[in-house]
Amino acid sequence: MQRTISIKLETSPEQRRALIELAHEFAQGCNLVARFAAERRITNRVKLHHLAYYPVRENTRLGSQMVCNAIRAVAGAYKALKANKRLPKDGPFTDIVFGGRGAVHFDKRTYSIRGETLSLYTLDGRIQVPMRLGEFQRAYLDRGIPKEAKLVQKPKGWFFHLVLDVPVGKARSGGTLGVDLGENNIAATSTGKVFGGGKLRYDRDRYLALRRRLQRNGSQSAKQLLKRISGRERRHVTHVNHEVSKAIVTEAVRVGAGVIALERLTHIRKRIKAGKRLRSRLHRWAWAQLQGMIAYKAEAMGIEVLYVNPAYSSQTCNNCGQIVTRKRHTLSCSCGNRAHSDVNAALNLARLGETAVSSRGVVNRPDVAA
């Protein structure tokens, strides 16, 4: 599997100037390539290479391999627009403008890593830059094979976003752990673990109220503060999702689960009936991000992730199968079963996951229940 790690670079003033020059020149090269792509309606990297390579070489200071990286970056950007159906059906493509503070794409020919030092291509030759590595980055560098990367300038300095091929963990055999995602509680597992969402919900409501005040203000300083707040909120949610996903996969390992069953997120926002304020929160909720984090962490541990249809999972009694109207966070059934509604949903998802596994011919995987 592939993982991306972010590495802070300890650059000197001279190195920072060299990287700024490279970023501006790379952006210029990308803009030249983008003109060919837009005018000729080309998203194929090979075709774009034949058209743009020599003009970019002649009109920029970029070396041959960095020109190839610029072509790859532009082709990727237009392919993304095409996949999202954001390109016009007729006439030239929409112009993509690459700014001087944008990412610089590197491949294995334009960088190398030795110990804790990064060797980077620049316009005036290679520079050796110390990397600030934590335990997280070291662990992945020790296990993974470095692939492509992006050099990014942020307010706190230069960062190297490195993609690594990481070996997948040995496949585990065992039960199925169901995980229900929600708005009141971020997640609940079929073993009874509940990850409350109250604090995160409060923080996001606070950010929303502040954003609305700043949007009404409309001043330049308000817009700048709005941008900073947006990034702060996004980073906070990402951090929480990392913590929750790590705990869920750890729980799966603890109980010996070989499969994690998650709900299919299709139309999740339409499925949840809510008022205006709750709908606003739902559209800002990062369910897909959380599921993605669970998936790659599980894969690293050799645990399979299945996505199942969650219809009525929170209203169906996990004991007898009756449809029951839940009261707040509790589901009480006439059969005598009384359970936390989110844990009940997770138990149903575990059973659905077990059924999906059994239908493929895999047997003897008991549900992992509380």
C-alpha positions in Angstrom: 0.0 0.0 0.0 1.0 3.6 -0.4 1.4 6.1 2.5 2.3 9.8 2.4 4.4 11.3 5.2 5.1 15.0 5.7 8.7 15.9 6.5 9.8 19.3 7.8 13.1 20.5 6.2 15.7 22.4 8.1 16.7 24.9 5.4 19.4 27.6 5.5 18.7 31.1 4.1 20.6 30.2 0.9 18.7 27.0 0.5 15.4 28.7 1.0 16.3 31.2 -1.8 17.2 28.2 -4.1 13.9 26.5 -3.4 11.9 29.7 -4.0 13.6 30.1 -7.4 12.9 26.5 -8.2 9.2 26.8 -7.2 8.8 29.9 -9.4 10.5 28.3 -12.4 8.5 25.0 -12.0 5.3 27.0 -11.9 6.3 28.8 -15.1 7.0 25.5 -16.7 3.7 24.1 -15.6 1.9 27.1 -17.0 3.6 26.6 -20.4 2.5 23.0 -20.4 -1.0 23.9 -19.3 -1.4 26.1 -22.4 -0.7 23.2 -24.7 -3.1 21.0 -22.7 -5.9 23.6 -22.7 -5.6 24.6 -26.4 -5.3 21.0 -27.7 -7.7 19.4 -25.1 -5.0 16.9 -24.0 -4.9 15.1 -20.7 -2.7 12.2 -21.8 0.8 12.6 -20.3 2.6 11.0 -23.2 0.9 13.1 -25.9 1.5 16.2 -23.8 5.1 15.3 -23.4 5.6 15.2 -27.2 4.0 18.6 -27.6 5.5 20.5 -24.7 8.8 19.0 -23.7 11.1 21.0 -26.0 9.3 24.4 -25.7 9.5 24.2 -21.9 13.2 23.2 -22.1 13.9 26.2 -24.3 11.9 28.7 -22.3 12.8 27.8 -18.7 15.8 26.9 -16.7 14.3 23.5 -15.7 16.4 20.4 -16.2 15.1 17.6 -18.4 13.7 15.4 -15.6 12.0 18.4 -13.9 10.3 19.3 -17.2 8.9 15.7 -17.2 7.7 16.2 -13.7 6.0 19.5 -14.7 4.2 17.7 -17.6 3.1 14.9 -15.2 1.7 17.5 -12.8 -0.3 19.3 -15.5 -1.6 16.1 -17.0 -2.7 15.0 -13.5 -4.4 18.3 -12.8 -6.4 18.1 -16.0 -7.3 14.5 -15.5 -8.7 15.3 -12.1 -10.8 18.1 -13.6 -12.0 15.7 -16.3 -12.9 13.0 -13.7 -14.9 15.5 -11.8 -16.6 16.7 -15.0 -15.4 20.3 -14.6 -14.0 20.6 -18.2 -16.1 22.1 -21.0 -17.3 19.6 -23.6 -16.4 21.8 -26.5 -13.6 24.3 -27.2 -10.4 24.8 -25.2 -10.0 23.5 -21.7 -10.2 25.8 -18.7 -6.9 27.4 -18.0 -5.1 26.1 -14.9 -2.7 28.7 -13.4 0.2 27.5 -11.3 1.4 30.0 -8.7 5.0 30.4 -7.5 4.1 29.1 -4.1 2.6 25.9 -5.5 4.0 22.4 -5.0 7.1 21.2 -6.9 6.8 17.6 -8.0 9.9 15.4 -7.5 10.6 11.8 -8.7 13.3 9.4 -7.7 15.7 11.0 -10.2 15.4 14.5 -8.7 15.8 13.6 -5.0 17.5 11.1 -2.8 17.5 10.3 0.9 20.6 9.2 2.9 20.1 8.9 6.6 18.4 12.0 7.8 19.6 14.2 4.9 17.6 15.0 1.7 19.4 15.7 -1.5 17.2 17.9 -3.8 17.5 19.1 -7.3 17.6 22.9 -7.7 18.3 25.2 -10.6 21.9 25.6 -9.5 22.7 22.0 -8.6 21.8 19.7 -5.8 21.5 20.8 -2.2 21.7 18.7 1.0 18.9 19.5 3.4 18.6 18.1 6.9 15.2 16.5 7.6 13.4 16.9 11.0 12.1 13.4 11.6 9.8 12.2 14.4 9.2 8.6 15.3 6.2 8.4 12.9 8.3 9.5 9.9 11.3 7.3 10.9 9.0 4.2 11.2 7.7 4.7 7.7 11.1 5.5 6.2 12.5 2.3 7.7 9.6 0.2 6.3 8.7 1.8 3.0 10.2 2.3 -0.4 10.3 6.1 -1.4 8.4 7.0 -4.6 7.3 10.4 -5.9 7.1 13.5 -3.7 6.0 17.1 -3.5 7.9 20.0 -2.1 5.6 22.5 -0.5 6.2 25.9 1.1 4.0 26.7 4.1 4.1 29.6 6.6 6.2 27.5 9.0 8.8 26.6 6.3 9.4 24.0 3.6 7.9 20.5 3.8 8.6 17.4 1.7 5.4 15.2 1.2 6.9 11.8 0.4 4.9 8.9 -0.9 6.2 5.4 0.2 5.3 1.9 -0.8 4.7 0.2 2.5 4.4 -3.6 2.9 0.9 -4.8 3.7 0.5 -6.7 7.0 0.0 -10.4 6.9 -3.7 -11.2 6.4 -5.4 -12.0 9.7 -8.1 -14.6 10.2 -10.7 -14.0 12.8 -14.1 -12.3 13.5 -15.7 -9.2 12.1 -15.7 -5.9 14.0 -18.6 -3.6 13.1 -18.1 0.1 13.3 -21.0 2.6 13.2 -20.2 6.3 12.4 -22.5 9.0 13.5 -23.0 12.7 14.4 -23.7 12.4 18.2 -20.9 9.9 18.6 -18.0 9.9 16.1 -17.9 6.1 16.1 -19.1 3.0 18.0 -17.8 -0.6 17.7 -19.6 -3.9 18.1 -17.4 -4.6 21.1 -19.1 -1.7 22.9 -16.5 1.1 22.6 -18.1 4.5 21.9 -16.1 7.5 20.8 -18.1 10.6 21.8 -18.4 13.5 19.4 -19.7 16.1 21.8 -16.4 18.1 22.2 -15.7 18.0 18.4 -19.3 19.0 17.7 -19.0 21.9 20.1 -15.7 23.1 18.6 -17.1 22.9 15.0 -20.3 24.9 16.0 -18.0 27.5 17.6 -15.9 27.7 14.4 -19.1 28.0 12.3 -20.5 30.9 14.4 -17.1 32.7 14.1 -17.0 32.1 10.4 -20.4 33.6 9.9 -19.5 36.7 11.8 -16.4 37.2 9.8 -18.2 36.6 6.5 -20.7 39.3 7.5 -17.8 41.6 8.3 -16.3 41.2 4.8 -13.1 43.2 5.6 -9.7 42.1 4.3 -8.5 41.3 7.8 -11.7 39.3 8.4 -11.0 37.3 5.2 -7.4 36.6 6.3 -8.6 35.4 9.7 -11.3 33.3 8.0 -8.6 31.5 6.0 -6.6 30.8 9.1 -9.6 29.5 11.0 -10.6 27.2 8.2 -7.1 25.6 8.2 -7.2 25.3 12.0 -10.6 23.6 12.0 -9.5 21.2 9.3 -6.3 20.2 11.1 -8.3 19.7 14.4 -10.8 17.4 12.7 -8.0 15.4 10.9 -6.2 15.0 14.3 -9.4 13.7 15.9 -10.0 11.3 13.0 -6.4 10.0 13.3 -6.9 9.3 17.0 -10.3 7.6 16.5 -9.2 5.5 13.5 -6.0 4.3 15.4 -8.1 3.3 18.4 -10.6 1.4 16.2 -7.9 -0.6 14.4 -6.2 -1.2 17.8 -9.5 -2.6 19.1 -9.8 -4.9 16.0 -6.3 -6.2 16.7 -7.1 -6.7 20.4 -10.1 -8.9 19.7 -8.5 -10.8 16.9 -10.8 -9.4 14.1 -9.8 -10.2 10.5 -12.4 -7.9 9.0 -13.8 -4.4 9.9 -17.3 -3.8 8.6 -18.1 -0.1 7.8 -21.2 1.4 6.4 -21.4 2.4 2.8 -21.5 6.3 2.9 -23.5 6.7 -0.3 -26.2 9.4 0.3 -25.4 9.4 4.0 -26.4 13.1 4.3 -29.7 12.5 2.6 -30.4 9.5 4.8 -30.2 11.5 8.0 -33.2 13.6 8.7 -32.2 16.7 10.5 -33.0 20.4 11.0 -31.1 23.3 9.3 -28.5 23.6 12.1 -27.8 19.8 12.1 -27.7 19.7 8.3 -25.0 22.3 8.3 -22.9 20.2 10.7 -23.5 17.1 8.6 -22.2 18.7 5.5 -18.9 19.6 7.3 -18.5 16.1 8.9 -15.5 14.2 7.6 -16.9 10.7 7.5 -15.1 9.7 4.3 -11.7 10.9 5.8 -12.3 8.8 8.9 -13.2 5.7 6.9 -10.1 6.2 4.7 -7.9 6.4 7.8 -9.4 3.3 9.2 -8.9 1.5 5.9 -5.2 2.2 5.5 -4.4 1.6 9.1 -6.3 -1.7 9.0 -4.5 -2.7 5.7 -1.2 -2.1 7.4 -2.2 -4.6 10.1 -3.5 -7.2 7.6 -7.2 -6.5 8.4 -9.7 -6.4 5.6 -12.3 -3.6 5.4 -15.7 -4.2 4.0 -18.4 -1.7 3.2 -22.0 -2.8 3.8 -25.5 -1.3 3.2 -26.4 0.3 6.6 -30.2 0.5 5.9 -32.1 0.2 9.2 -29.0 -0.9 11.1 -29.6 1.6 13.9 -33.3 0.6 14.2 -33.0 -3.1 13.9 -32.7 -5.1 17.2 -29.4 -7.0 16.9 -31.0 -9.8 19.0 -34.3 -10.6 17.3 -34.3 -8.5 14.1 -37.4 -6.4 14.9 -37.5 -2.8 13.7 -37.6 -0.7 16.9 -38.0 3.1 17.4 -35.0 4.1 19.5 -35.2 6.7 22.2 -32.2 9.0 22.2 -29.2 6.8 22.6 -31.0 3.7 23.7 -32.7 0.9 21.8 -35.2 -1.1 23.8 -36.9 -4.1 22.2 -39.9 -6.2 23.3 -37.6 -9.3 23.2 -35.8 -7.8 26.3 -32.7 -6.6 24.5 -31.6 -3.1 25.6 -28.5 -1.6 24.0 -26.8 1.7 23.1 -28.3 2.5 19.8 -24.9 3.1 18.1 -23.4 -0.1 19.5 -26.6 -1.9 18.3 -26.0 -0.5 14.8 -22.3 -1.6 15.0 -23.4 -5.2 15.9 -25.8 -5.2 12.9 -23.0 -4.0 10.6 -20.7 -6.8 12.0 -23.4 -9.3 11.1 -23.8 -7.8 7.6 -20.0 -8.0 7.2 -20.0 -11.6 8.3 -22.7 -12.4 5.8 -20.7 -10.7 3.0 -17.6 -12.7 4.0 -19.5 -16.0 4.1 -21.0 -15.4 0.7 -17.5 -15.5 -0.7 -17.0 -18.9 0.8 -15.0 -17.9 3.9 -16.4 -19.7 6.9 -15.8 -19.9 10.7 -15.5 -16.2 11.3 -17.6 -15.5 14.4 -19.0 -12.0 15.0 -16.8 -9.9 17.3 -19.4 -8.7 19.8 -19.2 -7.2 23.2 
